[in-house]
Amino acid sequence: MSILTPEILTELEKQSIELPSWAFGNSGTRFRVFGTPGTPRDPFEKISDAAQVHKHTALAPSVALHIPWDMCDFGDLRKHAEDLGVRLGTINSNTFQDEDYKFGALTHEDAAVRRKAIDHHLECIEVMDATGSRDLKIWLAEGSNYPGQADMRARQDRLHESLSTIYAALGDDQRLVLEYKFFEPSFYHTDVPDWGTSYTQVAALGEKAMVCLDTGHHAPGTNIEFIVMQLLRLGKLGSFDFNSRFYADDDLIVGAADPFQLFRILFEVVRGGGLNNPDVAFMLDQCHNIEDKIPGQIRSVLNVQEMTARALLVDREALAAAQSANDVLGANAVFMDAFYTDVRPALAEWRERRGLPADPMAAFAASGYLAQIAAERVGGTQAGWGA
């Protein structure tokens, strides 16, 4: 008998994890970005690669785009995605690669620069209209490097004003999700450094503004699952950017550095009603510098699925009873029993029953797709950061 009950399998079958288009291009560290044979040269090839992840896992039915990196005919791109069995998802803005944004974009002292940054986001909303996307995700590389360099309070006021203008342009079924990052590239202060600042800004905008939690955007030792709990409790957790970190924003395969942390996060997602909740989007945000990109994304979505299964195995009644009795070790044992359960054989068997490969990683490796695109994608410019 499978350790995964029909109720758990029903929840797992509904799970979906959005892929980032940029993960299929060349990306990596500040020191060197390595190219690989077969890397996509345009958004259409990125979508083709992303569709391979969904084909082998049934976990990744949508792909997020980055503007202007993925500029193209969005009607054609939308049809291309649909033909491959996936759809276009979150639209990510970019105000961190233009010379005018050296000292800020939505927070800049110069009203003309702020207007330029706002207009970029309005263009992103037009892209959302063309792609059928719901969410506009904003990450801002804004702040300062030295004490006294900037008026931090005035920048918060300007940020609110800019975000309010963007928010007013959203359609009835569209949302704004504001990401945060505690440092880099600004090292003294960052304008949106933590979940509290993001929450403060989006709460002032309205119900269509939410917080995006990137699991790599926290100081060492941060209790990320507490933040997940709090944002779910407040009804303001709009999306996850799943990745993994050893030091800072490493953008590694999710679960690679701390599988137990991923389990703890997903338990709070389950506990707080965030699993398979349309208001809480699961997304990846990763960069593959030395590993192959498509297998890296397959491994990531499988890691999320496996830890979700373990989180669903927690005996919630036994845990609640132990917690109510202040049975410290008993409560911890209930938690750890689920974490230590190996769900991989049960998931492999379940995949086969659904017509999927028991081992998606092995099935993709045997498909010959990497050799095919390496032979076909010759010439042109490989996509990467900035393209």
Secondary structure, DSSP 4 states (H G I P E B T S, - for coil): --SS-HHHHHHHHH---BEEGGGGSB---SS-----TT--SSHHHHHHHHHHHHHHHS---EEEEETTTT-S-HHHHHHHHHHTT-EEEEEEP--SSSGGGTT-STT-SSHHHHHHHHHHHHHHHHHHHHHT--EEEE----EESSTTSS-HHHHHHHHHHHHHHHHHT--TT-EEEEE--SSSS-SSEESS-SHHHHHHHHHHH-TTEEEEEETTSS-TT--HHHHHHHHHHHT-EEEEEE-B-SSSS--BPTTSS-HHHHHHHHHHHHHTT-TT-TTSEEEE----SSS-HHHHHHHHHHHHHHHHHHHHTS-HHHHHHHHHTT-HHHHHHHHHHHHT---HHHHHHHHHHTTS-SSHHHHHHHHTHHHHHHHH--SS---BTT-
